Every structure is written in C-alpha cells, then in structure tokens.
Amino acid sequence: MNQPLLADALGVDQATVSRWKNGKSKPSRPVLKLIERLLEDRRSAVRSVEVDE
C-alpha cells in the first residue's frame, strides 16, 4: 500500500504519513489501531487468495 492510499484509508493527510515514515512524528494510538486492523484485513485477504489457489 502506498502513502496516498494509506492516508486515504486512515483519513489523514499524505504529509502526515510521510512524517511518520521519516520519523518526524508518530501516529496516535487510535490511528495505530486502525493501521493494525488494515494490516489484519490485508493478511486475511492474502490468506484467502492462497487458500483458493
């Protein structure tokens, strides 16, 4: 997932994601929870594709 897509999924500005990536700031706890859920959803999607193959 690229920065614009992640920013959109989290409801934040792309510059915010860039600051996180560059270590200039950190996401808040609620945003970290959202990131965690996104990653879990992506893992589940990958697993379902692997099972289907």
Beta strands, then each sheet from edge to edge (+ up, - down):
end
